[in-house]
Amino acid sequence: MDSFTHLAIVDVETTGFSPAENRIAEIGVVTVDGDRVGRWTTLIKTSQRGQSASSIVSEPGGLDDAPSFSDIASDLAQRLSGRLLIAHNARFDHAFLRAEFERVGVSFSPEVLCSVMLSRKLYPYLTHHDLDSLIESHGLRAETRHRALPDADLVWQLWQVIHRQHSEDAVRDAIESLLAGPVLPATLDPSLIERLPEAPGAYVFHGESNEPLLVGAAGNLKLHVLNYFRVDRATDKALEYAHRVTNITWRATRGMLGAQLHAAALDDVAFATAKRKLNAVALTWQFSPDAVPCVDVAPLADCPGSTESFGIFQSERRARNALVRLATKQRLCHCLLAVSGFAKAGCLACPIDQQGSACIGKIGRKKQLVRIFAALKPLAVPVWPHHGPVGIRERSDVHVVDHWQFLGTAQSESELYGLLESQPRGFDRRLYFLLNRTLSRLPPSKIVDLSQYERSPDCSASVPTDFHT
């Protein structure tokens, strides 16, 4: 029929969508060796009960009488060995199979073909390529749906339809081109990947209704995205994005620093209201020697450049937990720090008969404050090391930053002036760490002082003469 004569068409039903957390509950395999076709299926015992396996569990006996994956692993590995593995949305099936084999110590690295991508390549005029749509488009016979062997058999029927309607050369060329590259998500237009530049930049994965899913930076946008969709990249997040991504937007940059800065800025905009945004609140410790507690948690945005800010935290819980650990390790007064209910709990820093007295100023308060400040000092948030905004040169770009905030990238004097007039987005924890690391390593020749920048009377920008040197 074709040059791919040894096939294993596979479908798995699972207890959920995470290969790391969930398990295979049923597997069906259609093996093809030339004109010989074999079918094999089994339920698999698992302690999990998930929505995806509900129809199986409801059967008499359900999964309780089924073998475990370790019981069938050797037999299954032999059935799949030396064959081209074909599955609909192959990334999902392959990820679960690989995870199950890894748990029993069996290496599993077959050549994988996604029948969704093959259908999209050979039938580009079809709007949808899910199995239900292909049943209708090609007149496939479905005994039932969402069971492993019947679904695998539907893919086998699709394979036969493809070979009846296309020449062997056309099918072989399509398969070889797919095998040579990553398995792209079925919901993503392949032409998007072709348009990605082979250059540094920032990118955003979008889901349904243009919802942002992921923001990242890359030295080579096309290569990075292609590698992200490799079939052997089977992390839960990679699978989630592969199933949900419908569009990719990007901004090409001159270098990796620009890519990272713009990725952080895009992330700030994309997830400004999302609960999962890590930088939604940047908190710090504020040292106030006249107050109790003498160290309290405050938003870092309220005290930029303060010499009494220590540490940067993603949440108040993390900030307070870190303070407890520091107090315990350094034997600091828990009463002054209010980390153990004042005098109601033991304090490692004070004698038993004096616990609680330091916080109200009777005994040793000054000494304890000195020790607390000394313990905090190594964690001090660096103040902005410049008089005002600076530009960071990267090839023909100048990245404008001020007080740990990224204002944007300028390629001309007018763009530079516009950025200096713009409103900062606010403190961003990710940008702070990137800029602090970058500025400490750059030679002075790469940094342009923009603190004296003024607008000329003719409304044009007046910039340093060495703007692009």
C-alpha positions as CSV (number, residue, x, y, z in Angstrom):
1,M,0.0,0.0,0.0
2,D,2.9,2.4,0.8
3,S,6.4,2.6,2.0
4,F,5.3,2.7,5.6
5,T,4.4,-0.9,6.1
6,H,4.9,-1.5,9.8
7,L,2.4,0.7,11.7
8,A,1.0,0.8,15.2
9,I,-2.1,3.0,15.3
10,V,-2.8,3.8,19.0
11,D,-5.4,5.4,21.1
12,V,-5.4,5.8,24.9
13,E,-8.2,6.7,27.3
14,T,-7.0,8.3,30.5
15,T,-8.1,9.4,34.0
16,G,-7.1,13.0,33.2
17,F,-4.9,15.3,31.2
18,S,-1.6,15.3,33.0
19,P,0.9,12.5,32.2
20,A,2.7,13.1,35.4
21,E,-0.4,13.0,37.6
22,N,-2.9,10.8,35.7
23,R,-2.9,7.3,34.3
24,I,-3.9,5.3,31.2
25,A,-7.1,3.5,31.8
26,E,-7.5,1.8,28.4
27,I,-5.3,1.3,25.4
28,G,-6.2,0.1,21.9
29,V,-3.7,-0.8,19.2
30,V,-4.2,-1.6,15.5
31,T,-1.0,-3.1,14.0
32,V,-0.5,-3.1,10.3
33,D,2.2,-5.2,8.5
34,G,1.6,-4.9,4.8
35,D,-1.8,-6.7,4.3
36,R,-1.9,-8.1,7.8
37,V,-4.0,-6.2,10.3
38,G,-4.1,-7.0,14.0
39,R,-6.2,-5.5,16.8
40,W,-5.4,-5.5,20.5
41,T,-6.9,-3.7,23.5
42,T,-6.9,-3.9,27.2
43,L,-8.2,-2.0,30.2
44,I,-5.6,-1.0,32.7
45,K,-6.0,-1.0,36.5
46,T,-5.5,2.4,38.1
47,S,-6.4,3.8,41.5
48,Q,-7.5,7.0,39.9
49,R,-11.0,7.7,38.7
50,G,-11.3,10.5,36.2
51,Q,-13.8,12.0,33.9
52,S,-12.1,10.6,30.8
53,A,-12.4,7.1,32.1
54,S,-16.0,7.3,33.4
55,S,-17.5,5.2,30.7
56,I,-15.0,2.4,31.4
57,V,-15.4,2.5,35.2
58,S,-19.2,2.2,34.9
59,E,-18.9,-1.2,33.2
60,P,-19.3,-4.4,35.3
61,G,-16.0,-5.0,36.8
62,G,-14.6,-1.7,35.4
63,L,-10.9,-1.3,35.9
64,D,-10.8,-3.3,39.1
65,D,-10.3,-6.7,37.3
66,A,-7.8,-5.2,34.7
67,P,-4.1,-5.7,34.7
68,S,-1.8,-3.0,35.8
69,F,0.4,-1.2,33.3
70,S,3.5,-3.0,34.6
71,D,1.7,-6.3,33.8
72,I,1.3,-5.4,30.2
73,A,4.3,-3.2,29.6
74,S,6.6,-5.9,28.1
75,D,3.9,-7.2,25.8
76,L,2.9,-3.7,24.7
77,A,6.5,-2.6,24.1
78,Q,6.9,-5.6,21.8
79,R,3.7,-4.8,19.9
80,L,5.0,-1.2,19.3
81,S,8.6,-2.0,18.6
82,G,10.0,-1.1,15.2
83,R,6.7,0.5,14.1
84,L,5.6,4.0,13.1
85,L,3.3,5.1,15.9
86,I,0.3,6.9,14.6
87,A,-2.3,8.6,16.8
88,H,-4.9,11.4,16.6
89,N,-3.3,14.3,18.5
90,A,-0.3,12.1,18.9
91,R,1.4,14.4,21.4
92,F,-1.2,13.4,24.0
93,D,-1.0,9.7,23.5
94,H,2.8,9.6,23.2
95,A,3.2,11.6,26.4
96,F,1.0,9.3,28.4
97,L,2.7,6.1,27.0
98,R,6.2,7.5,27.6
99,A,5.3,8.4,31.2
100,E,3.8,5.0,31.9
101,F,6.8,3.2,30.4
102,E,9.2,5.4,32.4
103,R,7.5,4.4,35.6
104,V,8.3,0.7,35.0
105,G,11.8,1.4,33.7
106,V,11.2,0.8,30.0
107,S,12.7,3.2,27.4
108,F,10.2,4.4,24.8
109,S,11.2,6.6,21.9
110,P,9.2,5.6,18.7
111,E,8.9,7.5,15.5
112,V,5.6,9.4,15.9
113,L,3.1,10.6,13.3
114,C,0.1,12.7,14.2
115,S,-2.9,11.9,12.0
116,V,-4.5,15.3,12.7
117,M,-1.4,17.0,11.1
118,L,-1.5,14.5,8.2
119,S,-5.2,15.3,7.6
120,R,-4.5,19.0,7.7
121,K,-1.7,18.6,5.2
122,L,-3.6,16.5,2.7
123,Y,-7.1,18.1,3.2
124,P,-6.3,21.8,3.7
125,Y,-9.8,22.7,2.6
126,L,-11.5,21.0,5.6
127,T,-12.3,23.3,8.4
128,H,-12.0,20.8,11.2
129,H,-9.9,17.7,11.6
130,D,-11.1,16.1,14.9
131,L,-12.3,12.5,14.6
132,D,-16.0,13.4,14.7
133,S,-15.6,15.9,11.8
134,L,-13.6,13.4,9.8
135,I,-16.2,10.7,10.4
136,E,-18.7,13.0,8.6
137,S,-16.2,14.2,5.9
138,H,-15.0,10.8,4.9
139,G,-17.9,8.5,5.8
140,L,-15.9,6.6,8.4
141,R,-17.8,3.9,10.4
142,A,-17.8,4.5,14.1
143,E,-19.1,1.7,16.3
144,T,-18.7,3.9,19.4
145,R,-16.7,6.9,20.4
146,H,-14.1,7.6,23.2
147,R,-13.1,4.0,23.6
148,A,-9.5,3.1,22.8
149,L,-9.8,0.4,20.1
150,P,-12.8,1.9,18.2
151,D,-11.0,5.3,18.1
152,A,-7.8,3.6,16.9
153,D,-9.8,1.8,14.2
154,L,-11.2,5.1,13.0
155,V,-7.7,6.4,12.4
156,W,-6.9,3.1,10.5
157,Q,-10.0,3.8,8.3
158,L,-8.7,7.4,7.8
159,W,-5.3,6.0,6.8
160,Q,-7.0,3.8,4.1
161,V,-9.1,6.7,2.8
162,I,-6.0,8.8,2.5
163,H,-4.3,6.2,0.4
164,R,-7.3,5.7,-1.8
165,Q,-7.6,9.4,-2.5
166,H,-3.9,10.4,-2.9
167,S,-0.9,9.0,-4.7
168,E,1.7,7.1,-2.8
169,D,4.3,9.8,-3.6
170,A,2.0,12.5,-2.2
171,V,1.3,10.6,1.0
172,R,5.0,9.7,1.5
173,D,6.1,13.3,0.9
174,A,3.5,14.5,3.4
175,I,4.5,11.9,6.1
176,E,8.2,12.5,5.6
177,S,7.8,16.3,6.0
178,L,5.9,15.8,9.2
179,L,8.3,13.3,10.6
180,A,11.2,15.7,9.9
181,G,9.7,18.4,12.1
182,P,7.9,18.8,15.5
183,V,4.3,17.8,16.0
184,L,2.5,21.1,15.8
185,P,-0.7,21.6,17.8
186,A,-3.8,20.7,15.7
187,T,-5.3,24.1,16.5
188,L,-2.4,26.1,15.2
189,D,-2.1,27.2,11.6
190,P,1.3,25.8,10.3
191,S,1.8,29.0,8.2
192,L,2.3,30.9,11.4
193,I,5.4,28.9,12.1
194,E,6.7,29.6,8.7
195,R,6.3,33.4,9.3
196,L,8.3,33.3,12.5
197,P,11.6,35.1,12.0
198,E,14.9,33.3,12.8
199,A,15.9,36.2,15.0
200,P,15.8,37.1,18.7
201,G,12.4,38.3,20.1
202,A,9.5,38.0,22.5
203,Y,6.5,35.9,21.8
204,V,3.0,35.2,23.2
205,F,1.0,32.0,22.8
206,H,-2.8,32.8,22.6
207,G,-5.7,30.5,23.2
208,E,-9.4,30.8,22.3
209,S,-10.7,34.4,22.2
210,N,-7.0,35.5,22.0
211,E,-6.5,34.7,25.7
212,P,-2.8,34.9,26.6
213,L,-1.4,31.5,27.6
214,L,2.4,32.0,27.7
215,V,4.9,34.8,27.2
216,G,8.6,34.0,26.5
217,A,11.8,35.2,25.0
218,A,14.1,33.4,22.5
219,G,17.4,33.9,20.7
220,N,15.8,32.4,17.6
221,L,12.0,32.7,17.6
222,K,11.3,30.0,14.9
223,L,13.7,27.4,16.4
224,H,12.5,28.0,19.9
225,V,8.8,27.6,19.1
226,L,9.5,24.5,17.0
227,N,11.5,23.0,19.8
228,Y,8.7,23.8,22.2
229,F,6.4,21.6,20.1
230,R,8.7,18.6,19.9
231,V,6.7,15.4,20.5
232,D,9.1,14.3,23.2
233,R,8.5,17.5,25.3
234,A,5.8,16.0,27.5
235,T,5.6,18.3,30.5
236,D,2.1,19.1,31.7
237,K,2.4,22.7,30.7
238,A,3.7,21.9,27.2
239,L,0.7,19.6,26.7
240,E,-1.7,22.2,28.0
241,Y,-0.5,24.8,25.7
242,A,-0.3,22.4,22.7
243,H,-4.0,21.6,23.2
244,R,-5.1,25.3,23.7
245,V,-2.8,27.4,21.5
246,T,-4.6,28.9,18.5
247,N,-2.3,31.8,17.6
248,I,1.2,33.2,18.2
249,T,2.2,36.8,18.2
250,W,5.7,38.1,18.5
251,R,8.1,41.1,18.4
252,A,11.5,40.6,16.8
253,T,14.4,42.4,18.6
254,R,18.1,43.1,17.8
255,G,19.4,40.9,20.6
256,M,18.6,38.7,23.6
257,L,18.4,41.5,26.1
258,G,15.7,43.2,24.1
259,A,13.9,39.9,23.8
260,Q,13.9,39.5,27.6
261,L,12.9,43.1,28.3
262,H,10.0,43.0,25.9
263,A,8.9,39.5,27.1
264,A,8.7,40.9,30.6
265,A,6.7,43.9,29.4
266,L,4.4,41.7,27.3
267,D,3.9,39.5,30.3
268,D,3.0,42.5,32.5
269,V,0.3,43.6,30.0
270,A,-1.0,40.1,29.1
271,F,-1.4,39.0,32.7
272,A,-2.2,42.3,34.4
273,T,-5.4,41.0,35.8
274,A,-4.7,37.3,35.9
275,K,-4.5,35.6,39.3
276,R,-1.5,33.5,38.1
277,K,0.7,36.5,37.3
278,L,3.7,36.1,39.6
279,N,4.6,39.7,39.6
280,A,1.2,41.0,40.5
281,V,2.4,42.2,43.9
282,A,6.1,42.9,44.7
283,L,6.5,43.1,48.5
284,T,9.5,44.0,50.6
285,W,10.4,44.2,54.3
286,Q,10.4,47.8,55.7
287,F,12.6,48.4,58.8
288,S,11.1,50.9,61.3
289,P,13.1,51.0,64.5
290,D,10.5,53.0,66.4
291,A,7.6,50.6,65.7
292,V,6.5,47.2,66.7
293,P,6.9,45.1,64.7
294,C,10.1,46.8,63.6
295,V,10.0,44.9,60.3
296,D,6.7,44.8,58.4
297,V,5.7,43.8,54.8
298,A,4.9,46.7,52.4
299,P,4.4,47.0,48.6
300,L,7.8,47.7,47.0
301,A,6.1,50.2,44.7
302,D,5.4,52.4,47.7
303,C,9.0,52.8,48.6
304,P,11.2,52.8,45.5
305,G,14.8,53.6,46.1
306,S,14.4,53.3,49.9
307,T,17.5,52.4,51.8
308,E,15.3,50.5,54.3
309,S,13.8,48.0,51.9
310,F,15.0,44.4,52.3
311,G,14.1,41.5,50.0
312,I,11.6,41.1,47.2
313,F,8.7,38.7,47.5
314,Q,5.9,37.5,45.4
315,S,3.3,37.3,48.2
316,E,2.8,38.4,51.8
317,R,2.8,34.8,52.9
318,R,6.2,34.2,51.4
319,A,7.5,37.4,52.9
320,R,6.4,36.5,56.4
321,N,7.6,32.9,56.1
322,A,11.0,34.1,55.1
323,L,11.1,36.5,58.1
324,V,10.3,33.6,60.4
325,R,13.1,31.6,59.0
326,L,15.5,34.5,59.3
327,A,14.5,35.2,62.9
328,T,15.0,31.5,63.8
329,K,18.3,31.1,62.0
330,Q,19.8,34.4,63.4
331,R,18.2,34.1,66.8
332,L,16.5,37.4,66.4
333,C,13.8,38.7,68.8
334,H,10.5,37.2,67.7
335,C,8.7,39.8,69.8
336,L,10.1,42.8,68.0
337,L,9.5,41.0,64.7
338,A,6.0,39.9,65.8
339,V,6.5,36.5,64.2
340,S,5.4,34.4,67.2
341,G,2.5,36.2,68.8
342,F,4.7,38.6,70.8
343,A,5.4,37.2,74.3
344,K,2.9,34.3,74.1
345,A,5.4,32.1,72.3
346,G,9.0,31.4,73.1
347,C,11.7,33.7,71.7
348,L,15.1,32.2,70.9
349,A,16.8,35.6,71.2
350,C,15.7,36.6,74.7
351,P,16.2,35.0,78.1
352,I,13.2,33.1,79.3
353,D,12.5,35.5,82.2
354,Q,12.7,38.5,79.8
355,Q,10.7,37.3,76.8
356,G,8.3,39.9,75.6
357,S,10.2,42.8,77.3
358,A,12.3,43.8,74.3
359,C,9.2,44.7,72.2
360,I,8.0,47.2,74.8
361,G,11.4,48.7,75.3
362,K,12.3,47.5,78.8
363,I,15.3,45.3,78.2
364,G,17.8,45.1,75.3
365,R,15.7,46.7,72.6
366,K,18.5,48.8,71.1
367,K,20.8,45.8,71.0
368,Q,18.1,43.6,69.3
369,L,17.4,46.3,66.7
370,V,21.1,46.5,65.8
371,R,21.2,42.7,65.4
372,I,18.0,42.7,63.3
373,F,19.3,45.5,61.0
374,A,22.6,43.6,60.6
375,A,20.8,40.5,59.6
376,L,18.6,42.4,57.1
377,K,21.5,44.4,55.5
378,P,22.7,41.7,53.1
379,L,19.1,41.5,51.7
380,A,18.9,45.3,51.1
381,V,17.2,46.2,47.8
382,P,19.8,48.1,45.8
383,V,18.8,51.7,45.1
384,W,18.8,52.9,41.5
385,P,22.5,53.4,40.7
386,H,22.0,56.4,38.3
387,H,20.8,60.0,38.5
388,G,17.8,59.3,36.3
389,P,16.9,57.3,33.2
390,V,19.6,55.5,31.2
391,G,19.7,53.9,27.8
392,I,21.3,50.4,27.3
393,R,22.8,50.0,23.9
394,E,22.2,46.8,22.0
395,R,23.3,47.1,18.4
396,S,21.1,49.8,16.9
397,D,18.6,49.7,19.7
398,V,18.6,51.7,22.9
399,H,16.6,50.2,25.7
400,V,15.3,53.0,28.0
401,V,15.1,52.1,31.7
402,D,14.6,54.2,34.9
403,H,14.5,53.1,38.5
404,W,14.3,49.4,37.6
405,Q,11.5,50.0,35.1
406,F,11.6,49.4,31.4
407,L,10.1,52.2,29.4
408,G,10.7,50.7,25.9
409,T,13.1,50.5,23.0
410,A,14.1,53.4,20.8
411,Q,15.7,53.3,17.4
412,S,15.5,57.1,16.8
413,E,15.7,60.3,18.7
414,S,12.0,61.0,18.4
415,E,11.2,57.5,19.8
416,L,13.6,58.1,22.6
417,Y,11.9,61.4,23.6
418,G,8.5,59.7,23.5
419,L,9.6,57.0,25.8
420,L,11.0,59.4,28.3
421,E,7.7,61.2,28.4
422,S,5.8,58.0,28.9
423,Q,4.4,56.8,32.2
424,P,6.2,53.9,33.8
425,R,4.2,50.6,34.1
426,G,5.1,50.2,37.8
427,F,7.6,48.0,39.6
428,D,8.0,44.5,38.1
429,R,9.9,41.9,40.1
430,R,11.0,40.0,36.9
431,L,12.3,43.2,35.3
432,Y,14.1,44.2,38.5
433,F,16.2,41.0,38.6
434,L,16.9,41.2,34.9
435,L,18.0,44.8,35.0
436,N,20.0,44.5,38.2
437,R,21.9,41.6,36.7
438,T,22.4,43.3,33.3
439,L,23.5,46.7,34.6
440,S,26.1,45.2,36.9
441,R,27.8,43.4,34.0
442,L,27.7,46.1,31.3
443,P,30.8,48.2,30.4
444,P,30.2,52.0,30.8
445,S,30.3,52.4,27.0
446,K,27.0,50.5,26.7
447,I,25.1,52.8,29.0
448,V,23.9,56.2,28.0
449,D,23.0,58.8,30.7
450,L,19.7,60.3,29.8
451,S,19.1,62.2,33.1
452,Q,19.9,65.6,31.4
453,Y,17.8,64.9,28.4
454,E,15.6,67.9,27.5
455,R,13.2,68.8,24.7
456,S,14.4,71.4,22.3
457,P,12.4,74.6,21.7
458,D,11.5,73.4,18.2
459,C,9.9,70.3,19.8
460,S,12.5,68.0,18.4
461,A,14.5,65.7,20.6
462,S,17.9,66.7,21.9
463,V,19.9,63.6,22.7
464,P,23.5,62.8,23.5
465,T,25.6,62.9,20.4
466,D,26.8,59.4,21.0
467,F,23.3,58.0,21.0
468,H,24.1,55.1,18.5
469,T,27.8,54.8,18.9
